[in-house]
Amino acid sequence: MSITGIPAQTLPSSDWIIRRCFVAEPGNSIVAVDYKAQELRVLASLSGDATMRKAFAEDADLHQITANAAGVGRKVGKMANFLQVYGGGAKTLALQADIDVATAKRVIAGFEKAYPGVAKLSKRLQTVARNQGYITTRTGRRLPVDRDRAYSALNYMIQSTSRDVTCRGLLALDEAGFTPYLRLPVHDEVIASVPTKHAAWGAREIARHMRMDLGGVDIDTDAEVYGESWGHGYMKG
């Protein structure tokens, strides 16, 4: 997404004081709905990996599954999962997790062993990218990929498909009549201002309309009522 004016989409989560400047209309409350592990759920759908799909179907802890496969703590397992989404390698993982490169390589190898469908998808997309110079999303959009950076094809596919999920959610909300209440989409999240007396119901309904099935994987949502300002959802203490 391109942004003009106030860069509200790029505020770090620590900027709760700035977010308090974004207030609901009188009689309204700010609510927020985001997709739960959107990119990893999209990856499970795209790759068809049985272990990953089963984990989401059973609401299991995917980060712990990765950690167990690699023999590390959950925090490192979580980092490894998201690094696979963003295309990071062993050096990046070692730096972020404060572990040596040899351990980082073992963690990545553990990920690939635990979720073989992901590696197969990545290899297939890289082959297509090298041959064609682009890959095609499920919705038919072409994504140009530098042939010399074909390894980024998986990341492009995940991010683009996640964008499609969010856009479909916004379209569903429009069809349900919620557009007048929407204030800001932030990547995998939607911020809305709804009447306070119906805030909990409104948040649940927005979450319900955003939720969707993507190739047999439930792209689930979380809803929260923040209060009189956007910052109330981030306030410390």
C-alpha positions as CSV (number, residue, x, y, z in Angstrom):
1,M,0.0,0.0,0.0
2,S,1.1,3.6,-0.7
3,I,0.6,6.2,2.0
4,T,0.0,9.9,1.7
5,G,-0.5,12.3,4.6
6,I,-0.1,10.9,8.2
7,P,1.8,7.6,8.0
8,A,-0.6,5.9,10.3
9,Q,0.2,2.4,8.9
10,T,3.8,2.7,9.9
11,L,3.5,3.7,13.5
12,P,5.5,1.2,15.7
13,S,3.4,-0.5,18.4
14,S,5.3,1.3,21.1
15,D,3.8,4.7,19.9
16,W,0.7,4.4,22.1
17,I,0.8,8.1,22.9
18,I,0.7,9.1,19.3
19,R,-2.2,6.6,18.7
20,R,-4.2,8.3,21.4
21,C,-4.5,11.3,19.0
22,F,-6.8,9.1,16.8
23,V,-10.1,9.3,18.6
24,A,-13.5,7.9,18.0
25,E,-16.5,10.1,17.3
26,P,-18.6,11.2,20.3
27,G,-20.6,8.1,21.4
28,N,-18.3,5.7,19.5
29,S,-15.5,3.4,20.5
30,I,-12.5,2.3,18.5
31,V,-12.4,-1.5,17.7
32,A,-9.7,-3.5,16.0
33,V,-9.9,-6.8,14.2
34,D,-6.8,-8.6,12.8
35,Y,-6.1,-11.9,11.2
36,K,-4.5,-14.5,13.4
37,A,-1.1,-15.5,12.0
38,Q,-2.3,-14.5,8.6
39,E,0.9,-15.1,6.7
40,L,1.6,-18.5,8.2
41,R,-2.0,-19.6,7.6
42,V,-1.6,-18.4,4.0
43,L,1.6,-20.4,3.7
44,A,-0.2,-23.5,5.1
45,S,-2.8,-23.0,2.4
46,L,-0.4,-22.4,-0.5
47,S,2.0,-25.1,0.4
48,G,-0.6,-27.8,1.3
49,D,1.8,-28.9,4.0
50,A,0.0,-31.5,6.1
51,T,1.7,-30.7,9.4
52,M,1.1,-27.0,9.1
53,R,-2.5,-27.4,8.0
54,K,-3.2,-29.8,10.9
55,A,-1.6,-27.4,13.4
56,F,-4.0,-24.7,12.4
57,A,-7.0,-27.0,12.2
58,E,-6.3,-28.2,15.7
59,D,-5.3,-24.7,17.0
60,A,-1.9,-26.2,18.0
61,D,1.1,-24.0,18.7
62,L,3.0,-23.9,15.4
63,H,5.9,-22.0,17.0
64,Q,6.4,-24.8,19.5
65,I,6.2,-27.5,16.8
66,T,9.0,-25.7,15.0
67,A,11.0,-25.3,18.2
68,N,10.6,-29.0,19.0
69,A,11.7,-30.0,15.6
70,A,14.9,-28.0,15.9
71,G,15.6,-28.6,19.6
72,V,15.4,-24.9,20.6
73,G,13.1,-22.7,22.6
74,R,9.7,-21.4,21.4
75,K,11.0,-17.9,20.9
76,V,13.6,-19.1,18.4
77,G,11.0,-21.3,16.7
78,K,8.7,-18.4,16.3
79,M,11.5,-16.3,14.7
80,A,12.3,-19.2,12.4
81,N,8.7,-19.4,11.2
82,F,8.4,-15.8,10.3
83,L,11.8,-15.7,8.7
84,Q,10.7,-18.4,6.3
85,V,7.8,-16.1,5.5
86,Y,10.0,-13.1,4.9
87,G,12.8,-15.0,3.1
88,G,15.5,-14.7,5.8
89,G,18.4,-17.1,6.1
90,A,20.6,-18.6,8.8
91,K,22.7,-15.4,9.2
92,T,19.6,-13.3,9.8
93,L,18.2,-15.8,12.2
94,A,21.5,-16.0,14.1
95,L,21.5,-12.2,14.4
96,Q,17.9,-11.8,15.6
97,A,17.9,-14.8,17.9
98,D,21.4,-14.2,19.3
99,I,22.5,-17.7,18.4
100,D,25.5,-18.9,16.3
101,V,25.1,-19.6,12.6
102,A,25.5,-23.3,13.0
103,T,22.6,-23.4,15.4
104,A,20.6,-21.2,13.1
105,K,21.2,-23.6,10.2
106,R,20.0,-26.5,12.3
107,V,16.8,-24.6,13.2
108,I,16.1,-23.9,9.5
109,A,16.8,-27.5,8.7
110,G,14.4,-28.5,11.4
111,F,11.8,-26.2,9.9
112,E,12.3,-27.8,6.4
113,K,12.0,-31.3,7.9
114,A,8.9,-30.4,9.9
115,Y,7.1,-28.8,6.9
116,P,8.4,-30.4,3.7
117,G,5.5,-28.9,1.7
118,V,7.0,-25.4,2.2
119,A,10.3,-26.3,0.7
120,K,8.6,-28.0,-2.3
121,L,6.5,-24.8,-2.9
122,S,9.5,-22.6,-2.6
123,K,11.5,-24.7,-5.1
124,R,8.6,-24.7,-7.5
125,L,8.1,-21.0,-7.3
126,Q,11.9,-20.4,-7.8
127,T,11.9,-22.5,-10.9
128,V,8.9,-20.6,-12.4
129,A,10.5,-17.3,-11.5
130,R,13.8,-18.1,-13.1
131,N,12.1,-19.3,-16.3
132,Q,9.4,-16.6,-16.6
133,G,10.6,-13.7,-14.6
134,Y,7.3,-13.7,-12.7
135,I,5.0,-15.8,-10.7
136,T,1.2,-15.9,-10.7
137,T,-1.1,-15.7,-7.7
138,R,-4.2,-17.7,-7.2
139,T,-6.2,-14.6,-8.1
140,G,-4.4,-14.4,-11.4
141,R,-2.1,-11.4,-10.7
142,R,1.4,-11.5,-12.1
143,L,4.2,-10.7,-9.6
144,P,7.5,-9.8,-11.3
145,V,10.5,-11.5,-9.7
146,D,14.1,-10.7,-10.5
147,R,15.6,-14.0,-11.9
148,D,18.7,-13.4,-9.9
149,R,16.6,-13.2,-6.7
150,A,14.3,-16.1,-7.4
151,Y,14.6,-17.2,-3.8
152,S,12.3,-14.2,-2.9
153,A,9.4,-15.8,-4.9
154,L,7.9,-17.5,-1.9
155,N,7.9,-14.3,0.1
156,Y,6.3,-12.4,-2.8
157,M,3.6,-15.1,-3.1
158,I,2.8,-15.1,0.7
159,Q,2.7,-11.3,1.0
160,S,0.6,-10.9,-2.2
161,T,-1.9,-13.6,-1.2
162,S,-2.1,-12.1,2.3
163,R,-3.0,-8.8,0.6
164,D,-5.7,-10.5,-1.3
165,V,-7.1,-12.0,1.9
166,T,-7.3,-8.5,3.5
167,C,-8.8,-7.0,0.5
168,R,-11.5,-9.7,0.3
169,G,-12.2,-9.0,4.0
170,L,-12.7,-5.3,3.2
171,L,-15.0,-6.2,0.3
172,A,-17.0,-8.5,2.6
173,L,-17.3,-5.7,5.1
174,D,-18.5,-3.3,2.4
175,E,-21.2,-5.8,1.3
176,A,-22.3,-6.1,4.9
177,G,-22.6,-2.3,5.3
178,F,-19.6,-1.7,7.5
179,T,-17.7,0.7,5.3
180,P,-19.0,3.9,7.0
181,Y,-17.5,2.6,10.3
182,L,-14.1,1.7,8.9
183,R,-11.2,4.1,9.6
184,L,-7.9,2.4,8.6
185,P,-6.6,-0.9,7.3
186,V,-3.2,-1.7,8.7
187,H,-1.6,-4.6,6.9
188,D,-3.6,-7.6,8.4
189,E,-5.7,-5.4,10.7
190,V,-8.8,-3.2,10.4
191,I,-9.5,-0.3,12.7
192,A,-13.1,0.9,13.0
193,S,-15.2,3.4,15.0
194,V,-18.6,2.0,16.1
195,P,-21.3,3.1,18.5
196,T,-20.1,2.3,22.1
197,K,-23.3,0.6,23.1
198,H,-22.8,-1.9,20.3
199,A,-19.0,-2.0,20.3
200,A,-18.6,-5.7,21.3
201,W,-21.2,-6.8,18.8
202,G,-19.7,-4.6,16.1
203,A,-16.2,-6.0,16.7
204,R,-17.5,-9.6,16.6
205,E,-19.4,-8.9,13.4
206,I,-16.5,-7.3,11.6
207,A,-14.4,-10.3,12.7
208,R,-17.0,-12.7,11.3
209,H,-17.2,-11.0,8.0
210,M,-13.4,-10.8,7.6
211,R,-12.9,-14.5,8.4
212,M,-12.6,-16.8,5.4
213,D,-11.5,-20.2,4.2
214,L,-8.5,-20.3,1.9
215,G,-8.0,-23.6,0.2
216,G,-9.1,-25.5,3.3
217,V,-7.3,-23.4,5.8
218,D,-9.3,-21.2,8.2
219,I,-8.0,-17.6,8.0
220,D,-9.2,-16.7,11.5
221,T,-9.6,-13.3,13.2
222,D,-9.2,-11.7,16.6
223,A,-11.4,-8.8,17.7
224,E,-10.8,-6.2,20.4
225,V,-12.6,-3.1,21.7
226,Y,-10.0,-0.5,22.4
227,G,-12.2,2.4,23.8
228,E,-12.2,6.1,23.0
229,S,-9.0,6.1,21.1
230,W,-6.7,3.9,19.0
231,G,-4.0,4.3,21.6
232,H,-6.2,2.8,24.3
233,G,-5.4,-0.6,22.9
234,Y,-1.7,0.0,23.3
235,M,-1.5,1.8,26.6
236,K,1.1,0.6,29.1
237,G,0.1,-0.7,32.4
